[in-house]
Amino acid sequence: MRGRGVPQLLLAALILVYLLFPVIVVLAISFSSATYLRFPPPGFSFRWYGKLIESDEWIAAFVLTLEVGALTTVLTTLLGVPAAFGLVRLELRAKALLNGLLLMALITPAVIRGLGSYLLFVRLGLVNSVVGLACAHTVSALPYLVINVVASLKGFDLSIERAAVVHGASPLTAIRRVTLPIIAPGILVGAIFAFLSSAQELLVSIYLMGTVRKPLAVKMWEGVRVAVDPTIAAASTAVIVMAVLAFVSAAALHRRASARA
């Protein structure tokens, strides 16, 4: 049995390396001693991280990305959680149509979303603003949260919520004190996906921010076009670390919540 499992493990390892190869390349280049993007790197150096920290433009890009991502996450959560409850709990004839429209945000080309958002937000005065960019990012981030919350609600034992109502709690109180804490891990994972979706959004950010203020994705894209030093790889590594920390935190909170339950 052990011998039969070796080819499967080897195949799984090869697939994992294939999937992670772009990340491995970026990590290696970020520690390169070369003055341009080169793989494999000729030597080891922390100089590009030092340059990243000392650059006001890169720091401003990180701050702007965090601001937009945080606001996008809040808006997505406020809109996505009630939408997920409606899709699961309400008997709607057009439920399939609503699900399809929700998924349209994932399959609509980014250039169309960017152009449409720009034409609308120009009239609303939201171009070149954090609020406007966050609103546009919420459109593409919303499906990630709704899908996760819907999955959590479908796996939720409704009898627990009904028991709270039987013991005197109002339906809204039962949802707030019983249902939401139980499905919180699904909401958290969806919120993390929403934040990461905002952080990597490029074309919409270019349309709505232009060159006035540059989120991290726009700054990295511009860096590839103008200068190809490994500072871009260092910034990419920072984003990767941020994503990994977010998912590790979510897993830890989910494990803690499961232990309490």
C-alpha positions in Angstrom: 0.0 0.0 0.0 2.8 2.4 0.8 4.5 1.7 -2.5 1.3 2.4 -4.4 1.0 5.8 -2.7 4.4 7.0 -3.7 3.4 7.9 -7.3 0.4 9.8 -6.0 2.5 11.8 -3.6 5.0 12.5 -6.3 2.3 13.7 -8.6 0.7 15.9 -5.9 4.1 17.4 -5.1 4.7 18.2 -8.8 1.3 19.8 -9.1 1.9 21.8 -5.9 5.3 23.0 -7.2 3.8 23.9 -10.6 1.1 26.0 -8.9 3.5 27.7 -6.5 6.3 28.2 -9.1 5.3 31.9 -9.8 5.4 32.6 -6.1 8.7 30.9 -5.7 10.2 32.9 -8.6 9.0 36.2 -7.0 10.3 35.3 -3.6 13.7 34.4 -5.0 14.0 37.5 -7.1 13.1 39.7 -4.2 16.3 38.6 -2.4 18.4 39.0 -5.5 21.7 40.9 -5.6 21.1 41.7 -9.3 20.0 45.2 -10.3 17.3 43.9 -12.6 14.7 41.1 -12.7 16.7 37.9 -13.1 16.0 34.3 -12.3 17.7 32.4 -10.8 19.3 35.3 -8.8 23.1 35.5 -8.9 23.3 36.3 -5.1 21.5 37.1 -1.9 20.6 40.6 -0.7 18.0 42.5 1.4 18.7 45.7 -0.5 15.4 45.8 -2.4 13.4 45.5 0.9 15.4 48.4 2.2 14.6 50.4 -1.0 10.9 49.5 -0.7 10.7 50.8 2.9 12.7 54.0 2.1 10.5 54.8 -0.9 7.7 57.3 -0.1 5.9 56.3 -3.3 5.8 52.6 -2.4 4.7 53.4 1.2 1.9 55.6 -0.1 0.8 52.8 -2.5 0.6 50.4 0.4 -1.3 52.8 2.6 -3.8 53.6 -0.2 -4.3 49.9 -0.9 -5.0 49.2 2.7 -7.5 52.1 2.9 -9.4 51.0 -0.2 -9.2 47.3 0.8 -10.5 48.0 4.3 -13.4 50.1 3.0 -14.1 47.5 0.3 -14.2 44.7 2.9 -16.7 46.7 5.1 -19.0 47.5 2.2 -18.8 44.0 0.9 -19.7 42.5 4.3 -22.6 44.9 4.8 -24.1 44.1 1.4 -23.0 40.5 1.1 -24.2 39.0 4.4 -27.9 40.1 3.9 -27.7 39.1 0.3 -26.6 35.6 1.2 -29.4 35.3 3.8 -31.9 36.3 1.2 -30.6 33.8 -1.4 -30.7 31.0 1.2 -33.7 31.8 3.4 -36.2 33.5 1.0 -38.4 31.7 -1.5 -37.7 33.7 -4.6 -38.8 32.7 -8.1 -35.9 34.5 -9.7 -33.3 33.0 -7.3 -31.4 31.4 -10.2 -31.4 34.7 -12.1 -30.1 36.5 -9.1 -27.4 34.0 -8.6 -26.4 34.4 -12.3 -26.4 38.2 -12.0 -24.2 37.9 -8.9 -21.7 35.7 -10.7 -21.6 38.1 -13.7 -19.3 40.3 -11.6 -16.7 37.5 -11.8 -16.9 36.8 -15.5 -17.4 40.4 -16.8 -14.0 41.6 -18.2 -12.3 44.0 -15.9 -11.9 46.6 -18.7 -15.7 46.8 -19.1 -16.2 47.1 -15.3 -13.5 49.8 -15.2 -15.0 51.8 -18.1 -18.6 51.5 -16.8 -17.5 52.5 -13.3 -15.6 55.5 -14.7 -18.5 56.8 -16.8 -20.9 56.5 -13.8 -18.5 57.9 -11.1 -17.5 60.9 -13.2 -21.1 62.1 -12.9 -21.1 61.3 -9.1 -17.8 63.0 -8.5 -16.2 59.8 -7.1 -13.3 59.6 -9.5 -9.8 59.9 -7.9 -11.3 59.1 -4.5 -10.9 56.3 -2.0 -14.7 55.9 -1.6 -15.3 55.7 -5.4 -12.5 53.1 -5.9 -13.8 51.0 -2.9 -17.4 51.1 -4.3 -16.1 49.9 -7.7 -14.0 47.1 -6.0 -17.0 46.0 -4.0 -18.8 45.0 -7.2 -16.1 42.4 -8.0 -15.5 41.4 -4.4 -19.1 40.8 -3.5 -19.5 37.4 -5.1 -16.6 36.0 -3.1 -18.2 36.9 0.2 -21.7 35.8 -0.8 -20.5 32.4 -2.1 -18.7 31.7 1.2 -21.6 32.9 3.4 -24.2 30.9 1.3 -22.1 27.8 1.8 -21.9 28.4 5.6 -25.7 29.0 5.8 -26.4 25.8 3.9 -24.3 23.8 6.4 -25.9 25.6 9.3 -28.3 23.6 11.5 -31.5 25.8 11.4 -32.9 24.0 14.4 -30.4 25.9 16.6 -31.8 29.2 15.5 -35.4 27.9 15.9 -34.6 26.8 19.5 -33.5 30.4 20.3 -36.7 31.7 18.9 -38.7 29.2 20.9 -37.0 30.3 24.1 -38.1 33.9 23.6 -35.5 35.5 21.2 -36.8 37.5 18.3 -35.8 36.3 14.8 -33.3 39.1 14.4 -31.8 38.5 17.9 -31.5 34.8 17.1 -29.7 35.5 13.9 -27.4 38.1 15.6 -26.5 36.1 18.7 -26.7 32.5 17.4 -26.4 32.2 13.6 -23.9 34.9 12.9 -21.3 33.7 15.5 -21.5 30.2 14.1 -21.1 31.2 10.4 -18.5 33.9 11.3 -15.6 31.8 9.9 -17.4 31.8 6.5 -17.9 35.5 6.7 -14.3 36.1 7.7 -13.0 34.0 4.8 -15.2 35.9 2.4 -14.1 39.2 3.8 -10.4 38.1 3.3 -11.1 37.2 -0.3 -12.8 40.6 -0.8 -9.8 42.4 0.6 -7.4 40.4 -1.6 -9.6 41.0 -4.6 -9.4 44.7 -4.0 -5.6 44.6 -3.5 -5.0 43.0 -6.9 -7.5 44.9 -9.0 -5.6 46.7 -11.7 -7.7 48.0 -14.6 -10.5 49.4 -12.5 -8.0 51.2 -10.4 -6.3 52.7 -13.5 -9.7 54.0 -14.8 -10.8 55.5 -11.5 -7.4 56.7 -10.1 -5.3 57.2 -13.2 -1.9 58.6 -12.2 -3.1 60.9 -9.4 -2.8 58.3 -6.6 -1.5 54.8 -7.3 -2.7 51.7 -5.4 -0.2 48.9 -5.1 -1.4 47.0 -8.2 -1.0 50.1 -10.3 2.3 51.0 -8.8 3.6 47.5 -9.6 2.3 47.6 -13.1 3.9 50.9 -13.7 7.2 49.7 -12.2 7.3 46.8 -14.7 6.8 49.3 -17.6 9.3 51.9 -16.4 11.9 50.2 -14.3 12.5 46.5 -13.8 14.5 46.4 -10.6 13.6 43.7 -8.0 11.8 46.3 -5.8 8.7 45.1 -7.6 9.4 41.6 -6.5 9.9 42.8 -2.9 6.5 44.5 -3.0 4.9 41.4 -4.5 6.4 39.3 -1.7 4.9 41.7 0.9 1.5 41.2 -0.7 2.0 37.4 -0.6 3.0 37.5 3.0 0.0 39.7 3.8 -2.3 37.2 2.1 -0.8 34.2 3.9 -1.1 36.0 7.3 -4.7 36.8 6.6 -5.5 33.2 5.8 -3.5 31.9 8.8 -5.4 34.3 11.1 -8.7 33.1 9.6 -7.8 29.5 10.1 -6.8 30.2 13.7 -10.0 32.0 14.5 -12.0 29.2 12.8 -10.2 26.6 15.0 -10.8 28.6 18.1 -14.5 29.0 17.3 -14.8 25.3 16.6 -13.1 24.5 20.0 -15.5 26.8 21.8 -18.5 25.1 20.1 
